[in-house]
Amino acid sequence: MTAAPPPTLPSCPPSPAFRGRIGSDASSGYYAVSRRYRLHLSPSCPHCLRIAITHSLLGLEETLPLVVLPAVPDSPDGGYRALRPLYEAGSHRHQGPATTPVLSDDWTGRIVSTDTPGILRDLARHFGDDRPDRPVLHPAEAQEEIERIGRLCEQGVNEAAQQAGRAGADAGARQTAVGCLLRALDSLERRLAHHDFILGDHITAADVQVWVTLMYLDVVHRLHLDAVAVHHIAGHPQVWAYARRLAAHPAFATHLDLPGIARRHHAHCQGLEAAGAAVHILDWSAPALEAPAARAAHHGPDGFMEPQYALHLRPSGCA
Protein backbone atom coordinates (compact mmCIF):
# COMPACT_ATOMS: atom_id res chain seq x y z
CA MET A 1 0.00 0.00 0.00
CA THR A 2 1.34 3.41 -0.95
CA ALA A 3 2.12 5.65 2.02
CA ALA A 4 0.10 8.82 2.27
CA PRO A 5 2.09 11.99 1.56
CA PRO A 6 2.89 14.23 4.53
CA PRO A 7 0.57 17.17 5.10
CA THR A 8 1.42 20.33 3.21
CA LEU A 9 2.16 23.19 5.55
CA PRO A 10 1.70 26.74 4.30
CA SER A 11 4.98 28.66 4.19
CA CYS A 12 3.18 31.77 5.44
CA PRO A 13 0.33 31.77 7.97
CA PRO A 14 -3.12 32.40 6.45
CA SER A 15 -5.02 35.54 7.29
CA PRO A 16 -6.65 35.17 10.72
CA ALA A 17 -10.16 33.74 10.40
CA PHE A 18 -11.25 35.10 13.79
CA ARG A 19 -10.29 38.46 15.28
CA GLY A 20 -12.30 38.70 18.50
CA ARG A 21 -10.79 40.66 21.38
CA ILE A 22 -10.94 40.39 25.16
CA GLY A 23 -12.52 43.47 26.73
CA SER A 24 -12.37 45.01 30.18
CA ASP A 25 -15.87 44.16 31.45
CA ALA A 26 -19.02 42.13 30.78
CA SER A 27 -20.38 44.68 28.31
CA SER A 28 -17.62 43.75 25.88
CA GLY A 29 -18.88 40.16 25.46
CA TYR A 30 -15.52 38.49 25.85
CA TYR A 31 -14.03 39.68 29.12
CA ALA A 32 -11.23 38.43 31.32
CA VAL A 33 -12.35 35.60 33.61
CA SER A 34 -10.08 33.00 35.14
CA ARG A 35 -10.22 29.62 33.32
CA ARG A 36 -12.89 30.76 30.88
CA TYR A 37 -10.51 30.73 27.90
CA ARG A 38 -8.09 28.21 26.49
CA LEU A 39 -5.04 28.55 24.23
CA HIS A 40 -4.37 25.92 21.57
CA LEU A 41 -0.76 26.18 20.44
CA SER A 42 1.95 24.29 18.62
CA PRO A 43 5.23 25.79 19.92
CA SER A 44 7.04 24.60 16.80
CA CYS A 45 5.22 27.47 15.03
CA PRO A 46 6.95 30.83 15.65
CA HIS A 47 3.65 32.65 16.21
CA CYS A 48 2.55 30.07 18.77
CA LEU A 49 5.95 30.16 20.42
CA ARG A 50 5.64 33.91 21.00
CA ILE A 51 2.25 33.37 22.64
CA ALA A 52 3.49 30.47 24.78
CA ILE A 53 6.46 32.49 26.06
CA THR A 54 4.20 35.46 26.83
CA HIS A 55 1.78 33.15 28.63
CA SER A 56 4.63 31.92 30.87
CA LEU A 57 6.15 35.35 31.46
CA LEU A 58 2.76 36.54 32.72
CA GLY A 59 2.32 33.45 34.92
CA LEU A 60 -1.02 32.46 33.39
CA GLU A 61 -0.72 28.69 33.83
CA GLU A 62 -3.62 28.53 36.31
CA THR A 63 -5.65 31.35 34.76
CA LEU A 64 -5.69 30.39 31.10
CA PRO A 65 -5.10 26.69 30.31
CA LEU A 66 -2.73 25.80 27.50
CA VAL A 67 -3.36 22.94 25.06
CA VAL A 68 -0.17 21.87 23.28
CA LEU A 69 -0.70 20.39 19.81
CA PRO A 70 1.80 18.27 17.81
CA ALA A 71 4.61 19.93 15.93
CA VAL A 72 3.31 18.81 12.53
CA PRO A 73 -0.41 19.23 11.71
CA ASP A 74 -2.25 15.95 11.12
CA SER A 75 -4.72 17.07 8.44
CA PRO A 76 -3.87 16.90 4.70
CA ASP A 77 -4.75 20.58 4.32
CA GLY A 78 -2.10 21.63 6.85
CA GLY A 79 -4.47 22.05 9.79
CA TYR A 80 -5.31 20.13 12.96
CA ARG A 81 -8.21 17.72 13.13
CA ALA A 82 -8.65 18.47 16.84
CA LEU A 83 -9.38 22.13 16.04
CA ARG A 84 -11.90 21.48 13.24
CA PRO A 85 -14.96 21.42 15.58
CA LEU A 86 -13.99 24.78 17.05
CA TYR A 87 -13.54 26.32 13.61
CA GLU A 88 -16.86 24.97 12.35
CA ALA A 89 -18.68 26.11 15.51
CA GLY A 90 -17.69 29.68 14.69
CA SER A 91 -17.82 29.47 10.91
CA HIS A 92 -20.25 26.98 9.36
CA ARG A 93 -18.49 24.77 6.84
CA HIS A 94 -15.28 26.65 7.43
CA GLN A 95 -13.11 26.70 4.34
CA GLY A 96 -9.41 26.25 4.82
CA PRO A 97 -7.21 24.55 7.40
CA ALA A 98 -7.89 24.62 11.14
CA THR A 99 -4.57 26.17 12.14
CA THR A 100 -2.94 27.43 15.31
CA PRO A 101 -2.85 29.66 17.26
CA VAL A 102 -6.38 29.55 18.67
CA LEU A 103 -7.83 31.35 21.68
CA SER A 104 -11.13 29.62 22.47
CA ASP A 105 -13.97 30.34 24.89
CA ASP A 106 -15.03 27.36 27.00
CA TRP A 107 -18.35 29.02 27.88
CA THR A 108 -19.56 29.19 24.29
CA GLY A 109 -17.40 26.50 22.68
CA ARG A 110 -16.32 28.98 20.02
CA ILE A 111 -13.11 30.61 18.87
CA VAL A 112 -12.39 34.11 20.12
CA SER A 113 -9.33 34.79 17.99
CA THR A 114 -6.70 33.28 15.72
CA ASP A 115 -4.88 36.61 15.35
CA THR A 116 -1.44 36.49 16.96
CA PRO A 117 -0.95 40.25 17.61
CA GLY A 118 -4.44 40.57 19.11
CA ILE A 119 -3.99 37.53 21.36
CA LEU A 120 -0.62 38.80 22.58
CA ARG A 121 -1.97 42.24 23.43
CA ASP A 122 -5.00 40.82 25.22
CA LEU A 123 -2.90 38.46 27.35
CA ALA A 124 -0.64 41.32 28.39
CA ARG A 125 -3.42 43.81 29.10
CA HIS A 126 -6.22 41.77 30.66
CA PHE A 127 -4.69 38.80 32.48
CA GLY A 128 -2.29 38.34 35.37
CA ASP A 129 -2.93 41.71 37.02
CA ASP A 130 -2.83 40.12 40.49
CA ARG A 131 0.87 39.22 40.18
CA PRO A 132 3.11 41.85 41.79
CA ASP A 133 6.08 40.77 39.65
CA ARG A 134 4.10 40.74 36.41
CA PRO A 135 6.21 42.26 33.60
CA VAL A 136 4.73 45.13 31.60
CA LEU A 137 5.19 43.70 28.13
CA HIS A 138 3.24 46.40 26.28
CA PRO A 139 4.02 49.72 27.98
CA ALA A 140 1.87 52.42 26.37
CA GLU A 141 4.80 54.75 25.78
CA ALA A 142 6.72 52.05 23.89
CA GLN A 143 3.99 50.75 21.61
CA GLU A 144 5.26 52.45 18.45
CA GLU A 145 8.77 51.20 19.12
CA ILE A 146 7.49 47.65 19.71
CA GLU A 147 5.72 47.77 16.34
CA ARG A 148 8.88 49.13 14.70
CA ILE A 149 10.90 46.22 16.11
CA GLY A 150 8.20 43.85 14.87
CA ARG A 151 8.62 45.15 11.32
CA LEU A 152 12.39 44.83 11.64
CA CYS A 153 12.00 41.18 12.65
CA GLU A 154 9.52 40.31 9.91
CA GLN A 155 11.01 42.25 7.01
CA GLY A 156 14.63 42.77 7.95
CA VAL A 157 15.30 39.29 9.31
CA ASN A 158 12.63 36.70 8.43
CA GLU A 159 11.81 37.82 4.88
CA ALA A 160 15.42 38.71 4.09
CA ALA A 161 16.66 35.33 5.34
CA GLN A 162 14.04 33.52 3.27
CA GLN A 163 15.04 35.49 0.17
CA ALA A 164 18.74 34.84 0.80
CA GLY A 165 18.17 31.12 1.13
CA ARG A 166 15.59 30.67 -1.61
CA ALA A 167 16.39 27.91 -4.09
CA GLY A 168 17.03 29.28 -7.56
CA ALA A 169 17.61 32.88 -6.48
CA ASP A 170 20.39 34.61 -8.41
CA ALA A 171 23.57 35.78 -6.71
CA GLY A 172 22.56 39.45 -6.84
CA ALA A 173 19.23 38.83 -5.11
CA ARG A 174 20.92 36.73 -2.45
CA GLN A 175 23.55 39.39 -1.80
CA THR A 176 20.90 42.09 -1.49
CA ALA A 177 18.87 39.98 0.95
CA VAL A 178 21.93 39.16 3.07
CA GLY A 179 22.79 42.85 3.19
CA CYS A 180 19.29 43.67 4.44
CA LEU A 181 19.55 40.92 7.06
CA LEU A 182 22.93 42.11 8.32
CA ARG A 183 21.72 45.71 8.59
CA ALA A 184 18.83 44.53 10.76
CA LEU A 185 21.23 42.62 13.00
CA ASP A 186 23.52 45.67 13.15
CA SER A 187 20.57 47.70 14.42
CA LEU A 188 19.88 45.15 17.18
CA GLU A 189 23.59 45.00 18.03
CA ARG A 190 23.67 48.77 18.62
CA ARG A 191 20.63 48.61 20.87
CA LEU A 192 22.08 45.80 22.97
CA ALA A 193 25.49 47.40 23.34
CA HIS A 194 24.16 49.62 26.14
CA HIS A 195 21.04 47.83 27.45
CA ASP A 196 20.06 44.39 28.66
CA PHE A 197 16.89 44.35 26.56
CA ILE A 198 15.82 45.68 23.19
CA LEU A 199 13.97 48.72 24.54
CA GLY A 200 16.02 49.38 27.63
CA ASP A 201 16.39 47.79 31.04
CA HIS A 202 13.14 45.79 31.18
CA ILE A 203 11.77 42.96 29.11
CA THR A 204 8.91 43.81 26.73
CA ALA A 205 6.99 42.14 23.91
CA ALA A 206 9.77 43.29 21.58
CA ASP A 207 12.20 40.93 23.31
CA VAL A 208 9.89 37.97 22.87
CA GLN A 209 9.59 38.60 19.14
CA VAL A 210 13.30 39.31 18.66
CA TRP A 211 14.29 36.14 20.52
CA VAL A 212 11.95 33.92 18.50
CA THR A 213 13.22 35.58 15.31
CA LEU A 214 16.87 34.99 16.24
CA MET A 215 16.24 31.40 17.24
CA TYR A 216 14.51 30.65 13.91
CA LEU A 217 17.27 32.44 12.03
CA ASP A 218 19.83 30.05 13.53
CA VAL A 219 17.77 26.86 13.75
CA VAL A 220 15.86 27.09 10.45
CA HIS A 221 16.97 29.82 8.02
CA ARG A 222 20.69 29.18 8.57
CA LEU A 223 20.32 25.76 6.94
CA HIS A 224 19.77 27.42 3.54
CA LEU A 225 22.44 30.13 3.71
CA ASP A 226 26.04 29.95 2.56
CA ALA A 227 28.81 29.71 5.13
CA VAL A 228 30.12 33.23 4.50
CA ALA A 229 26.69 34.72 5.22
CA VAL A 230 26.34 32.68 8.42
CA HIS A 231 29.75 33.80 9.69
CA HIS A 232 28.72 37.43 9.11
CA ILE A 233 25.45 36.75 10.96
CA ALA A 234 27.39 35.22 13.84
CA GLY A 235 29.58 38.31 14.02
CA HIS A 236 27.12 40.14 16.29
CA PRO A 237 28.32 39.20 19.78
CA GLN A 238 25.85 41.35 21.70
CA VAL A 239 22.91 39.91 19.78
CA TRP A 240 23.84 36.28 20.33
CA ALA A 241 24.87 36.73 23.96
CA TYR A 242 21.44 38.31 24.52
CA ALA A 243 19.73 35.41 22.74
CA ARG A 244 21.67 32.91 24.84
CA ARG A 245 20.76 34.70 28.07
CA LEU A 246 17.05 34.72 27.26
CA ALA A 247 17.22 31.06 26.23
CA ALA A 248 18.18 30.25 29.83
CA HIS A 249 15.02 31.88 31.24
CA PRO A 250 12.38 29.25 32.13
CA ALA A 251 9.63 31.07 30.19
CA PHE A 252 11.68 30.72 27.02
CA ALA A 253 13.43 27.39 27.59
CA THR A 254 10.26 25.52 28.62
CA HIS A 255 8.60 25.95 25.22
CA LEU A 256 11.63 25.47 22.98
CA ASP A 257 10.97 22.24 21.07
CA LEU A 258 13.98 21.86 18.79
CA PRO A 259 13.04 18.39 17.43
CA GLY A 260 9.50 19.65 16.77
CA ILE A 261 10.76 22.72 14.92
CA ALA A 262 12.97 20.48 12.78
CA ARG A 263 10.06 18.14 11.96
CA ARG A 264 7.76 21.02 11.07
CA HIS A 265 10.41 22.62 8.88
CA HIS A 266 11.22 19.42 7.00
CA ALA A 267 7.51 18.68 6.51
CA HIS A 268 7.07 21.62 4.14
CA CYS A 269 10.54 22.89 3.18
CA GLN A 270 11.48 22.26 -0.44
CA GLY A 271 14.84 24.03 -0.36
CA LEU A 272 18.27 22.44 -0.32
CA GLU A 273 20.71 22.63 2.56
CA ALA A 274 23.64 24.96 2.00
CA ALA A 275 27.10 25.21 3.56
CA GLY A 276 25.76 27.40 6.35
CA ALA A 277 24.05 24.33 7.81
CA ALA A 278 27.45 23.24 9.16
CA VAL A 279 28.13 26.54 10.97
CA HIS A 280 26.34 26.51 14.32
CA ILE A 281 25.90 29.83 16.09
CA LEU A 282 24.34 28.85 19.43
CA ASP A 283 23.77 25.59 21.25
CA TRP A 284 20.06 26.18 21.89
CA SER A 285 19.61 22.88 23.67
CA ALA A 286 22.01 23.67 26.52
CA PRO A 287 19.57 25.59 28.81
CA ALA A 288 16.86 22.97 28.47
CA LEU A 289 19.22 20.07 29.13
CA GLU A 290 20.79 21.52 32.26
CA ALA A 291 19.64 19.93 35.50
CA PRO A 292 16.72 21.81 37.14
CA ALA A 293 18.64 22.15 40.43
CA ALA A 294 21.57 23.76 38.63
CA ARG A 295 19.24 26.15 36.80
CA ALA A 296 17.62 27.18 40.07
CA ALA A 297 21.00 27.82 41.65
CA HIS A 298 21.93 30.31 38.94
CA HIS A 299 18.63 32.16 38.58
CA GLY A 300 18.69 35.84 39.43
CA PRO A 301 15.78 37.58 41.19
CA ASP A 302 14.12 38.39 37.86
CA GLY A 303 14.14 34.76 36.68
CA PHE A 304 17.07 35.23 34.32
CA MET A 305 20.20 33.16 34.59
CA GLU A 306 23.30 34.84 35.91
CA PRO A 307 25.75 35.37 33.01
CA GLN A 308 27.85 32.23 32.70
CA TYR A 309 27.59 30.92 29.16
CA ALA A 310 29.89 31.79 26.30
CA LEU A 311 28.79 32.22 22.72
CA HIS A 312 29.45 28.96 20.87
CA LEU A 313 30.91 29.68 17.42
CA ARG A 314 32.68 27.24 15.24
CA PRO A 315 35.96 28.40 13.72
CA SER A 316 35.58 29.75 10.20
CA GLY A 317 37.39 26.73 8.79
CA CYS A 318 34.87 24.20 10.09
CA ALA A 319 32.75 22.40 7.53
C-alpha positions, 0 to 999 in steps of 0.5 A: 500500500502506498504511504500517504504523503505528509501534510502540506504546511503553508509557508506563510500563515493564512489571514486570521479567520477570527479576530475577537478581542478580550474586553475590560468588562461584561459589556464587551462580550468576551471579558477576562475571567479565570479559566474561561478561555483556552489557548491551543498552540503548537510551539514549533510554530513561531507565532505560537511560540511567542504566545506560549512564552508570553503566557509563561512570562505573565504566569497564566498557567492557572488562569488560562489553560494551555493545550499543546498540539503536535509539531506537525499538523495531522490534516492533509490541508495543513491544519489540525483535526482536533481544532476542526470542531472549534472552527466549524462552531464559529464558521459553518463549513469553514473553508481552509485549514484549522490552524494554530494559534487559537484562543477559544472560549469554553463558555460558548465552545467557540473561537475568540481569535486566531490573530497572533498580535491581538492575542498577545496584546489581550494576554498582556493587558487583561490577564495576570494583574494580580501578580506583583512581579508581572512584567509590563510587556506592552508599555503604552509609551513604547507601543510604536517602538514595539511595532517598529521592532516587529517590522524589523523582525519580519522584514529585515530578518525573516523575509530577508533570510528567506530570500537569501536562502531561496532555491534558484535565487540569483547571486545578486538577489541573495547578496541584497537579501543578506545585506538587508539581514545584516543591517537589521542585526547591526541595528539590534547590536547597537541597541544591545550594546548599552542595554540588557533588553531591546527597549532598555532595562526591562523585558517587553513584547519586543524581546519575545519577538526578537528572541523567537526571530533569532532562534529561527534564524539560527535553527531554520533559516541558517540551513539554507544560507552559505557559510560566509553569510552565516559567519557574518550573521554570527559576528554580532556578539551582543545579539547572540549573547542576549539570545543565549541569556534569554534562552536560559530563562524558564519562560523561554526554555520551557517551550523550545521544542527543537526536534518539533521545529525540525520536523515542522520545517522538514515537513514543508521545506522544499529548499536544499541545505547549503554550507551554512548548515554546518556553521552553528551559532548557538547551542540552543539545547544547553539551557533545556538540558541543564539539571533543574537544580543547577538552573535554580542555583543560577537564577537571578531575582528576575528569573534570568540566569546569571551570566555564565555561558559563552557564545558557541561559534565554530571556527571559520574553517569548520565544515 
